[in-house]
């Protein structure tokens, strides 16, 4: 905002102040901040703008930093001569801009910090209504201000949001095994929403959830990029054929999400050799074979600015960290995934490959009869009752909870985290 517009605004305040009686309170400040602040111009004329603005700049930065902390750590700028423009701008700038212009009067009004917290909360929750009030106040006397600094505030906020979002770039290729249902489905859809091209690798295209469309169809229908690839992750031949197709069609792989697996409810004495081999093949060996087959594609990539060529995210389980009844094959396999993750992270760190894992707790996917009863009718079977009692968080997990953790580990934001197993379990393993 130019000094000319500030001077026009100051003149307007003087016009309403000199009509006799008690000096009025400034409607602009009341509308913008949500509290009544005594008019700082009462009893004096403001002929020199620098006398108003310059002494308050340091105070504006100080209280602006306090406001930033109360507003979730968002950066607050002090605009100096353009400070008043922020009254129509983004919420994180309002307190700083008011302090920049009104100086000691605002310091006296907010006191020791408690009123400032109330102001910050009001800024957070009532921004739209307050902004409308501010615009009406700025139109008083037929003068409508559209300060350039306010528009700059909004543009800067949008740029910050884009920088904070761990989005994929449009040319990134992500492979999600077991992507037709459950956690894999949620992960594929989330990464596709972020801009990645997702290859949904599964033995069956139709999801286990009743009445739902295929994952790749849902992604493309929403404007994303995806295709389905049939692959049996327990077969080395099938996996190698799948990777050859990847090389021919996509030409690259940036992220591999090893998600395919199943829960095995069995005890030691109730598990024969065939059951053991079948569970190990799907839950552990599949991740070894898929990682081994995809690794040459990851290594062929040029490193990015952080020196990273590719990322692998394995899906382990809380039962790979702690034990639970009747999960001998599943728990052992998931513990093996955790160690496989650490080993690959160490072996390929020098090559720019980041390898991590997530360890989900009890996740309600709706693919099993007991889970459907729980979701539809609130009926709790013995296994669900055990999980609810064992989880400190007051609910069980959802596929999207795990997908969001995978999203970070698969994103360009993950640059120095490797060999880690991230528990997504509502505090199960901490309890």
C-alpha positions as CSV (number, residue, x, y, z in Angstrom):
1,X,0.0,0.0,0.0
2,X,1.4,3.4,-0.9
3,X,2.0,6.2,1.6
4,X,-0.7,8.2,-0.3
5,X,-3.3,5.6,0.6
6,X,-2.2,5.5,4.2
7,X,-2.5,9.3,4.3
8,X,-6.0,9.0,2.9
9,X,-6.9,6.6,5.6
10,X,-5.4,8.7,8.3
11,X,-7.3,11.7,7.0
12,X,-10.5,9.7,7.3
13,X,-9.8,8.9,10.9
14,X,-9.2,12.5,11.6
15,X,-12.5,13.5,10.0
16,X,-14.5,11.2,12.2
17,X,-12.5,12.1,15.3
18,X,-13.1,15.8,15.3
19,X,-16.9,15.9,15.4
20,X,-17.0,16.6,19.2
21,X,-17.5,14.4,22.2
22,X,-15.3,11.5,23.3
23,X,-12.8,10.4,20.7
24,X,-14.3,7.4,18.8
25,X,-12.8,4.0,18.6
26,X,-11.4,3.0,15.2
27,X,-13.9,0.8,13.4
28,X,-11.3,-0.6,11.1
29,X,-9.3,-2.0,13.9
30,X,-12.3,-3.4,15.6
31,X,-13.5,-5.1,12.4
32,X,-10.1,-6.6,11.6
33,X,-8.9,-7.8,15.0
34,X,-12.2,-8.6,16.8
35,X,-11.4,-6.4,19.8
36,X,-12.0,-2.7,20.5
37,X,-8.7,-0.7,20.6
38,X,-8.6,3.0,21.6
39,X,-8.0,5.2,18.7
40,X,-4.2,5.9,18.7
41,X,-4.7,9.2,17.0
42,X,-6.9,10.7,19.7
43,X,-5.7,14.0,20.9
44,X,-3.1,14.5,18.2
45,X,-2.8,15.2,14.5
46,X,-0.6,13.0,12.4
47,X,1.1,15.1,9.9
48,X,4.3,13.1,9.5
49,X,3.7,9.5,8.6
50,X,7.2,8.4,9.6
51,X,6.5,9.4,13.2
52,X,3.6,6.9,13.2
53,X,5.2,4.0,11.3
54,X,8.9,3.9,11.9
55,X,8.9,3.7,15.8
56,X,6.3,0.9,15.6
57,X,8.2,-1.4,13.2
58,X,10.2,-3.1,15.8
59,X,7.2,-3.7,18.0
60,X,5.3,-5.0,15.0
61,X,8.0,-7.6,14.4
62,X,8.0,-8.6,18.0
63,X,4.3,-9.1,18.4
64,X,4.1,-10.5,14.9
65,X,6.4,-13.3,15.9
66,X,4.2,-14.0,19.0
67,X,1.2,-14.1,16.8
68,X,2.9,-16.5,14.4
69,X,3.5,-18.9,17.3
70,X,-0.1,-18.8,18.3
71,X,-1.3,-19.3,14.7
72,X,0.5,-22.6,14.2
73,X,4.0,-21.3,13.4
74,X,3.1,-19.5,10.2
75,X,5.6,-16.8,9.2
76,X,4.5,-13.3,9.9
77,X,5.9,-10.3,8.1
78,X,6.0,-6.7,9.2
79,X,5.2,-4.4,6.3
80,X,6.4,-1.1,7.6
81,X,4.8,1.6,5.5
82,X,2.6,-0.9,3.8
83,X,1.5,-2.5,7.0
84,X,-2.1,-1.4,7.0
85,X,-2.6,-3.3,3.7
86,X,-2.4,-6.5,5.6
87,X,-5.7,-5.8,7.3
88,X,-7.4,-7.2,4.1
89,X,-4.8,-9.9,3.7
90,X,-4.1,-13.3,5.1
91,X,-5.0,-14.1,8.7
92,X,-1.4,-14.7,9.8
93,X,-0.5,-11.2,8.9
94,X,-3.3,-9.3,10.6
95,X,-1.8,-9.0,14.1
96,X,1.6,-8.0,12.8
97,X,0.2,-5.4,10.5
98,X,-2.0,-3.8,13.2
99,X,1.0,-3.6,15.5
100,X,3.2,-2.2,12.8
101,X,0.8,0.7,12.3
102,X,-0.6,1.3,15.8
103,X,2.5,0.7,17.8
104,X,2.2,1.4,21.6
105,X,-1.5,1.7,21.5
106,X,-1.8,-2.0,20.4
107,X,0.9,-3.0,22.9
108,X,-1.2,-1.5,25.7
109,X,-4.3,-3.2,24.3
110,X,-3.0,-6.7,24.2
111,X,-1.2,-6.6,27.5
112,X,0.8,-9.6,28.6
113,X,-0.1,-12.2,26.0
114,X,-3.5,-13.6,27.1
115,X,-5.5,-11.1,25.0
116,X,-3.2,-11.8,22.1
117,X,-4.0,-15.5,22.3
118,X,-7.7,-14.6,22.2
119,X,-7.1,-12.4,19.2
120,X,-5.1,-15.2,17.4
121,X,-7.9,-17.7,18.0
122,X,-10.4,-15.3,16.6
123,X,-8.2,-14.7,13.6
124,X,-8.0,-18.4,13.0
125,X,-11.7,-19.3,13.4
126,X,-13.5,-16.2,12.1
127,X,-11.3,-15.0,9.2
128,X,-13.9,-14.9,6.5
129,X,-16.5,-12.9,8.5
130,X,-13.8,-10.5,9.7
131,X,-12.4,-10.0,6.2
132,X,-15.8,-9.0,5.0
133,X,-16.1,-6.6,7.8
134,X,-12.7,-5.2,7.1
135,X,-13.6,-4.6,3.4
136,X,-16.7,-2.8,4.4
137,X,-14.7,-0.6,6.8
138,X,-12.2,0.1,4.0
139,X,-15.0,1.3,1.8
140,X,-16.2,4.0,4.2
141,X,-16.6,7.4,2.6
142,X,-16.9,5.8,-0.9
143,X,-13.2,4.9,-0.9
144,X,-12.5,1.3,-1.6
145,X,-9.0,0.1,-1.0
146,X,-7.5,-2.9,-2.8
147,X,-4.0,-2.9,-1.4
148,X,-1.4,-4.6,-3.4
149,X,0.3,-5.9,-0.3
150,X,-2.8,-7.8,0.7
151,X,-2.8,-9.6,-2.7
152,X,0.9,-10.3,-2.2
153,X,0.1,-11.8,1.2
154,X,-2.4,-14.2,-0.4
155,X,0.0,-15.2,-3.2
156,X,2.8,-15.8,-0.7
157,X,0.5,-18.0,1.4
158,X,-0.5,-20.1,-1.7
159,X,3.2,-20.5,-2.6
160,X,4.0,-21.7,1.0
161,X,1.2,-24.2,0.8
162,X,2.5,-25.6,-2.4
163,X,6.0,-25.9,-1.0
164,X,4.7,-27.6,2.2
165,X,2.7,-30.2,0.3
166,X,4.7,-33.4,-0.2
167,X,3.4,-33.8,-3.8
168,X,4.8,-36.0,-6.5
169,X,5.8,-34.6,-9.8
170,X,3.9,-35.6,-12.9
171,X,6.7,-37.8,-14.3
172,X,7.2,-40.0,-11.2
173,X,6.2,-43.7,-11.5
174,X,5.0,-45.5,-8.4
175,X,4.4,-49.2,-8.1
176,X,2.0,-50.4,-5.4
177,X,1.7,-54.1,-4.9
178,X,-1.6,-55.4,-3.4
179,X,-3.1,-52.1,-4.7
180,X,-6.5,-53.4,-5.5
181,X,-7.8,-53.3,-1.9
182,X,-7.2,-52.0,1.6
183,X,-4.0,-50.1,2.4
184,X,-2.7,-50.6,-1.1
185,X,-5.8,-49.1,-2.6
186,X,-5.7,-46.0,-0.3
187,X,-2.0,-45.5,-1.0
188,X,-2.4,-45.8,-4.8
189,X,-5.2,-43.2,-4.8
190,X,-3.4,-40.8,-2.5
191,X,-0.1,-40.9,-4.5
192,X,-2.0,-40.5,-7.7
193,X,-3.8,-37.5,-6.3
194,X,-0.4,-36.0,-5.6
195,X,0.4,-36.3,-9.3
196,X,2.2,-39.7,-9.6
197,X,1.6,-42.3,-12.3
198,X,0.6,-45.4,-10.3
199,X,1.0,-49.0,-11.4
200,X,-1.5,-51.0,-9.4
201,X,0.1,-54.5,-9.2
202,X,-2.1,-57.2,-7.9
203,X,-3.3,-60.8,-8.6
204,X,-6.9,-59.6,-9.1
205,X,-8.1,-56.3,-10.4
206,X,-11.5,-56.2,-8.6
207,X,-11.3,-55.0,-5.0
208,X,-12.2,-57.1,-2.1
209,X,-14.5,-54.3,-0.9
210,X,-18.0,-55.2,-2.1
211,X,-19.6,-52.9,-4.7
212,X,-16.4,-50.8,-5.3
213,X,-14.8,-50.0,-8.7
214,X,-11.3,-51.1,-9.5
215,X,-8.5,-48.9,-8.1
216,X,-7.1,-47.8,-11.5
217,X,-10.6,-46.9,-12.7
218,X,-11.2,-44.8,-9.6
219,X,-7.9,-43.0,-10.1
220,X,-8.4,-42.3,-13.8
221,X,-12.1,-41.2,-13.2
222,X,-10.8,-38.6,-10.8
223,X,-8.3,-37.2,-13.3
224,X,-5.2,-39.2,-12.2
225,X,-2.9,-41.5,-14.1
226,X,-2.9,-45.2,-13.3
227,X,-2.9,-48.7,-14.9
228,X,-3.5,-52.2,-13.5
229,X,-0.9,-54.9,-13.9
230,X,-1.6,-58.5,-13.0
231,X,1.3,-60.1,-11.1
232,X,1.7,-62.9,-8.6
233,X,4.2,-61.6,-6.2
234,X,4.9,-65.1,-4.8
235,X,6.2,-66.2,-8.2
236,X,9.7,-65.1,-9.3
237,X,8.8,-65.7,-12.9
238,X,5.7,-63.5,-12.7
239,X,7.6,-60.7,-10.9
240,X,10.4,-60.7,-13.5
241,X,7.9,-60.6,-16.3
242,X,6.1,-57.7,-14.6
243,X,9.3,-55.7,-14.2
244,X,10.2,-56.3,-17.9
245,X,6.8,-54.8,-18.8
246,X,7.5,-51.9,-16.5
247,X,10.8,-51.3,-18.3
248,X,9.2,-51.4,-21.7
249,X,6.1,-49.3,-20.9
250,X,7.0,-46.8,-18.1
251,X,10.8,-46.9,-18.6
252,X,11.5,-46.1,-15.0
253,X,10.4,-46.6,-11.4
254,X,10.8,-44.0,-8.7
255,X,9.0,-45.6,-5.8
256,X,8.2,-49.2,-4.9
257,X,5.6,-49.8,-2.3
258,X,5.7,-53.5,-1.2
259,X,2.3,-53.8,0.3
260,X,0.9,-57.3,-0.8
261,X,0.3,-59.6,2.1
262,X,-2.3,-61.3,4.3
263,X,-3.0,-62.0,7.9
264,X,-2.4,-65.6,9.1
265,X,-4.2,-66.7,12.3
266,X,-2.3,-69.7,13.4
267,X,-0.4,-71.2,16.3
268,X,2.9,-73.1,16.2
269,X,1.3,-76.5,16.8
270,X,-1.5,-75.7,14.3
271,X,0.8,-74.7,11.4
272,X,2.1,-77.3,9.0
273,X,4.9,-76.9,6.5
274,X,2.7,-75.9,3.6
275,X,0.9,-73.1,5.6
276,X,4.3,-71.8,6.8
277,X,5.7,-71.7,3.3
278,X,2.6,-70.1,1.9
279,X,2.6,-67.3,4.5
280,X,6.3,-66.7,4.1
281,X,6.1,-66.6,0.4
282,X,3.4,-63.9,0.3
283,X,4.3,-61.8,3.4
284,X,8.1,-61.9,3.3
285,X,9.6,-63.5,0.2
286,X,7.4,-61.4,-2.1
287,X,9.0,-58.2,-0.8
288,X,12.5,-59.7,-1.3
289,X,11.8,-60.8,-4.8
290,X,10.1,-57.6,-5.9
291,X,12.8,-55.4,-4.4
292,X,15.5,-57.4,-6.1
293,X,13.8,-57.2,-9.4
294,X,13.0,-53.5,-9.3
295,X,16.3,-52.4,-7.8
296,X,18.1,-52.1,-11.2
297,X,15.4,-49.7,-12.4
298,X,15.9,-47.6,-9.3
299,X,19.7,-47.6,-9.6
300,X,19.4,-46.5,-13.3
301,X,17.8,-43.2,-12.3
302,X,19.8,-40.0,-12.2
303,X,20.0,-38.7,-8.6
304,X,17.9,-35.7,-7.7
305,X,19.2,-32.6,-6.0
306,X,19.3,-34.4,-2.7
307,X,21.3,-37.4,-4.2
308,X,18.3,-39.7,-4.1
309,X,17.7,-42.1,-7.0
310,X,14.6,-44.0,-5.7
311,X,12.6,-45.1,-2.7
312,X,11.2,-48.3,-1.4
313,X,8.5,-48.4,1.3
314,X,7.7,-51.9,2.8
315,X,4.6,-52.6,4.7
316,X,5.4,-54.5,7.9
317,X,3.2,-54.7,11.0
318,X,3.0,-53.9,14.7
319,X,3.2,-57.7,15.1
320,X,6.6,-57.6,13.6
321,X,7.6,-55.4,16.6
322,X,5.5,-57.0,19.4
323,X,3.7,-60.3,19.6
324,X,0.0,-61.2,19.8
325,X,-1.7,-64.5,20.2
326,X,-2.1,-66.9,17.2
327,X,0.1,-65.0,14.7
328,X,3.2,-67.1,14.5
329,X,3.7,-67.1,10.7
330,X,2.5,-63.6,10.2
331,X,4.5,-62.1,13.1
332,X,7.7,-63.8,12.0
333,X,7.3,-62.7,8.4
334,X,6.6,-59.1,9.4
335,X,9.6,-59.0,11.7
336,X,11.6,-60.3,8.7
337,X,10.3,-57.3,6.7
338,X,11.6,-54.9,9.3
339,X,15.1,-56.4,9.1
340,X,15.0,-56.6,5.3
341,X,14.2,-52.9,5.3
342,X,17.2,-52.1,7.5
343,X,19.5,-54.3,5.5
344,X,18.5,-52.8,2.1
345,X,18.8,-49.3,3.6
346,X,22.4,-49.9,4.6
347,X,23.4,-51.8,1.5
348,X,22.1,-49.2,-1.0
349,X,22.5,-45.9,0.9
350,X,25.6,-45.1,-1.0
351,X,23.7,-45.5,-4.3
352,X,21.0,-43.0,-3.3
353,X,18.3,-45.5,-2.5
354,X,16.1,-44.7,0.5
355,X,14.3,-47.7,2.1
356,X,11.8,-47.5,4.9
357,X,8.8,-49.4,6.3
358,X,5.6,-48.7,8.0
359,X,4.2,-51.0,10.7
360,X,0.4,-50.6,10.8
361,X,-1.6,-51.5,13.9
362,X,-5.1,-52.9,13.6
363,X,-6.5,-51.4,10.4
364,X,-10.2,-51.8,9.6
365,X,-10.2,-52.3,5.8
366,X,-13.7,-53.8,5.6
367,X,-12.4,-56.8,3.6
368,X,-13.2,-59.4,6.3
369,X,-16.7,-60.3,7.6
370,X,-15.9,-59.3,11.2
371,X,-14.7,-55.8,10.0
372,X,-17.8,-55.3,7.9
373,X,-20.0,-56.1,10.9
374,X,-18.0,-53.6,12.9
375,X,-18.2,-50.8,10.3
376,X,-21.9,-51.4,9.4
377,X,-23.5,-52.3,12.7
378,X,-20.9,-51.6,15.4
379,X,-20.7,-55.3,16.2
380,X,-17.5,-56.2,18.0
381,X,-16.0,-59.7,17.7
382,X,-13.4,-61.1,19.9
383,X,-10.4,-59.9,17.8
384,X,-11.8,-56.4,17.4
385,X,-12.5,-56.2,21.1
386,X,-8.9,-57.2,21.8
387,X,-7.6,-54.6,19.4
388,X,-9.8,-51.8,20.8
389,X,-8.6,-52.6,24.4
390,X,-5.0,-52.8,23.3
391,X,-4.9,-49.5,21.3
392,X,-4.4,-46.3,23.4
393,X,-6.0,-44.2,20.7
394,X,-9.8,-44.2,21.0
395,X,-10.4,-45.8,17.6
396,X,-8.8,-48.4,15.3
397,X,-6.9,-47.5,12.2
398,X,-8.1,-46.7,8.7
399,X,-6.3,-47.5,5.4
400,X,-5.8,-43.7,4.8
401,X,-3.9,-43.4,8.1
402,X,-1.2,-45.8,6.8
403,X,-1.4,-44.3,3.3
404,X,-0.5,-40.9,4.6
405,X,2.6,-42.3,6.4
406,X,3.6,-44.1,3.2
407,X,3.0,-40.8,1.3
408,X,5.7,-39.0,3.3
409,X,8.3,-41.9,3.0
410,X,7.7,-42.1,-0.7
411,X,7.8,-38.3,-1.3
412,X,10.7,-35.9,-2.2
413,X,10.3,-34.6,1.4
414,X,11.9,-37.8,2.7
415,X,15.6,-37.2,2.0
416,X,17.5,-38.3,5.1
417,X,15.2,-40.9,6.7
418,X,16.3,-44.5,5.8
419,X,16.2,-47.8,7.5
420,X,13.3,-46.8,9.7
421,X,10.2,-48.7,10.6
422,X,7.4,-46.2,11.3
423,X,4.7,-47.5,13.6
424,X,1.2,-46.4,12.5
425,X,-0.7,-48.0,15.3
426,X,-2.4,-45.5,17.5
427,X,0.2,-46.0,20.2
428,X,-0.1,-49.9,20.3
429,X,3.7,-50.5,20.4
430,X,4.3,-47.6,22.8
431,X,1.9,-49.0,25.4
